[in-house]
Amino acid sequence: MDLKQIEYFVRVAELGSFTRASIVLDIAQPALSRQIRQLEVELRQTLLLRNGRGVTLTEAGKLLLEHGRGVLHQVERAKEELGRVRGALAGKVALGLPPSLSRVLSVPLSRAFRTRLPQASLAIREGLSANMLEALRNGRLDIALLYNPVPSSDIDITPLCDEMLYLVELAAGDAAPGAVSLAELAARPLVIPSQPHAIRMLVESQLGALGLRPTIALEIDSVPAILELVADGAGCAVLSRLAVSTSDKAARLGLRPIGEPGLVSRLALAVSSHRPSTLTQQAMQELVREMVPPIVAAPDLPPA
């Protein structure tokens, strides 16, 4: 048994597929299958059950996955400790950001990361909350910022801050529009992401509590595209002030508060509970907790 075989097995087990694992690991699928088979022969155990939909773990496989994650974590810790002997942490961090925050957080977080952890490497990936949750579970992300995550046994969640959501529509000239009620929101044609986007789920949940349903004009999973369509008169949107402030359409758009009980989206830091964080990842988590709330709470768009 060697480290490569353990790494290959853990990746196949987490992704549930030889095909997906071969792509992530950049290794030919037949070669990957041979490595796993050699591991099974050496251990005299069947670790994975192959089926038409991918693979599932046997009891022996579940046990090896737990130990394998620990072994790989200890290897990363050893590399980090050796890096500290040279004077700096030198691990890797993969961070996932929602599309609405990627534009405003990528540069300041990257700059601070290079300053604080000059020997370490950072990969930033953009994605929807559902996709980033899956990436945390299968090890493709180490840290993710998620909106309104649902508590689960395999993900550790730390709330960071709350964001008020607004009705976004074409600006009404010099008029100062007031708040819109949830009942009025339900009647407005919305350009909104599809399920299970966090904003879509929140809007449907809040309206559903009042026996209402949203009026969907268009389903679009891209925030910039949503703002383009609102600016073009295709409907209204429900977004944070920050999402609007970073758009080149901001001057053409107006924001109206959503009345009681209002809509608040909670931003949280999420990590896998199955894989202990390395020292570099812990340092990045601290950086996120320190930097993100002030940035998210202070967009450069004046109140509507």
N, C-alpha and C positions, 0 to 999 in steps of 0.2 A: 504494500500500500504506500503510495506517495502523495504529496500535497496536491499535485495536479489532478490525480484521480479523485481525491476528496473534493476539490473545487468543482470538478466536472459533475460529480454526483450531486452535490448541494445545488448547483445551478439547475440541473435537470429536474430535481425534486421540487424546487421552488417554482419553476416555470411550468411544471407538469407536462413537458413536451420535449422530446429530443430535437425536433425541428427548431423550436424557438431557442432552445439552449445552444444549438450549434451556431445560430445566427449571432447570439449575444457573445458567445465565446470565440467566434471567428474560427471555427474548426469544422471540418467536413463531418457530416452526420455519421457516415460509416465508422470513421475513426473514433468519434465520440462514443458510439455504441460499443466498439471493441474495448475501450478503456473501462466502461462501466461493467461490461461482461467480465473482464479480467479481475475487477474488484470483487465481483460476486463469486467468482471461482476461488480467489484467494481467501475470502471470508467464509466460503462454503455456505452462503446464504443467498436466497433470492431477495433482492432489495426493491425491485420495481416490477410492477405488473403492467405489461404493455396491453393497450386496447386501442380501438379505433379512434378514440378521442384524445389519446396521449398516454400518460402513465399515472399510476397510483402507487402509493408507498405500501409495502408490507410492514408488519410489526418490526421486523429487523431493519427495514429501511427507515422507519420513523426514528428508531433508536440511533442509527448512524447519522441521520440528519441532525439530530440534537448535538451529538458529539462532534460532527463535522463542522457545524457552525462555530462551536467552541474552539476547535483547533485552528480554523482560519482566523478567528478573532485574535487568538493568542499570537499567531504569526504576525498579524498587523500590529499588535501591541509591541511585539519584539522589535519590529522595524521602527516603530515610533520611538521606543526607548533608545535604540541605537542612534536615531536622529537627534534625540535630546543630548546625547553625548557630544554630538557635533555642534550643539547649541540651538537647535530649532526642531519643531515637529515637522515631519515630512510625509504625513499620510495623505489620503485622498478623500474627498467629500463630493457626493453627488446630491445637489439641492434641487428640489422641484418647486416651481412658482406658478401661481395661477396667471393666465394671460393678462388679467386686469392689473396685476402688480409687477409683472416681469419688466415692463418698460421703465418703471420708476425705481425698482429695487436692484436690478442687475448691476448697474454701474456703481452705486455706493457700496453695495455688499462686496462686489469684486475688489474694489479699491481698498476697503478696510481689511478684507481677507489677505490681500497681498502684503499689506503693511504689518498685520499682526502675525501672519503665518507664511512668511516668505518662501519657505522650503516646501510647503504643502501645495497640493493641486486641487482646484475647484472646477466642477462641471455643473452648469446650471441648465436645467431642462424645464420647458414650459408645458403645462398640461392641465386638463380639467381634473377636479378633485377625485372623481371616480377612477380615472386612469392613474393618478399619482398614488392613490391608496393601493392599487394593485402593484405598482412599481415598488412601493415600500415593502409589501409582503414578499415579493420575489427577489428583493435585493438590488434592483436596478437603481433605486434611490435610497439614500441614507437619511435624508431629512426632507420634509415637504411642508409647505404652508397651505393649509386647507381651510375652506369656508364651511362652517357649520358641520364639522365631522360628527358622525354618529359613533358613540363610544363602542369599542369592541375589545375583545380579549387579546388580540394580536397587535394592536396599535396603541402606543402611549401618546396622549394628547395633552398639550399645555396651552391654555388660552393665552392669546397675546393682546388682543384689543377688539373692540366692537366698531363696526362701520354702519352709519345710517344709510339707508337706501332711499332714493328719490325717484319721483316720476320725471323722466326726461322727455321733453317735447320741444318742438320748434319755439324759439324765443318769441315772446309776445310784445315786442317793441319796448316802450317805456313803462308798460303796465307792470305792476308787481303782483303776480298771481299768488293766491294764498294756498293753504294746504289742500290736499285732495284726500277724501275719505277712502277707506278700503272699498266701500260700495261703489264709489265713483271710479276707482281703479279697475274694478271688475268689468265696468262697462267700456273702458278704453281699449282700442285695438292695440295689442302689444306686439312688439318685435322682441322676442325673448328666446333664450337658449332652450334646447330640447332637454327632456329628462335624461339623466339624473343631475343636470347642472344644479349647483347649490342655490342660485337665485331662483330658478324655476321651481325647485322643490319648496323653497321658503314661501314664495308667492302663492303657490297652490295650497300649502298648508294653512297659511293665515286666512286666505279667502275661504277655504273649506270649513274652517272653524265657524264661519259666519253663514255657512250654507250657500256660498257663492263659488263661481268658477271664473277663471280669467278668460277674456276674449282674445284668442290668439290670432294675430294677423299673419305673422311669419315666424318660423322657427329658424334661428341662426345661432350657431355655436361660437361665433367670432365676435368679440366685443367691438373691435374697430368697424366691422361690417354692420353691426347693429346701429352704431352711431351714424354711419354713413346713410343707412336707410331712414333713420329718424330725421336726419337733416334733409333728406329728400322727400319727406312728407309721408312715408309709408306707415307711420304709426308712432306709438310712444314706447319707451323702454323703462325698465326698473334697474337702476345702476347706482353705484356709489359716486360721490362727488369726485373722488380721485380718478375713477375710470373716465369721467368726462373731462377733467382738467388736463389729462395727457393727450387728448384728441385734438387734431387740427380743426375739428368742427365745433370746438367748445364755444366760440363766439356766436354761433348760430343757434345754440341750444339753451333752453331754460330748464331750471330744476325747481320742482315743487315738492315741499315736504309731504310725506304721507302721514295723515292724521292718526289719532289714537286708534289702536295701540301702536301703530307705526310698524315699520319693517327695519329690523336690525340684523346685520350679518356678522357673525362672530368669526374672527380669524384666529387660527390655532396652529401651533407648531406640532408636527406629528413625526414620530419615529417608530420603527418596529420594536415590539416588546420581546421578539424572539432573538434579536441580534444585539448584544451589548454594544453601545457606542464606543468607538475608539477615542483616544485623547484628542485627536484632531477634530473628530466629529463633535465631541463635547465642546471644544473651543468654538466651533462654528455655531453650535446651538446657542451658546452664550452671546455670540456676536449678533445673531438674529434677534434674540430677546432684547438686546440692548438697542438695536438700530431700527427695527421695523415699526414698533408702535409709534414713535415720534413722526416717522415719515408718513405712515398711513393716516395719522390723525391730523396732519398739517398740509393738505394739498394746496396748490397755488391758485385755486379758483375761488373768488370771493362769493359769499352767500348770494343765492338768487333773490 
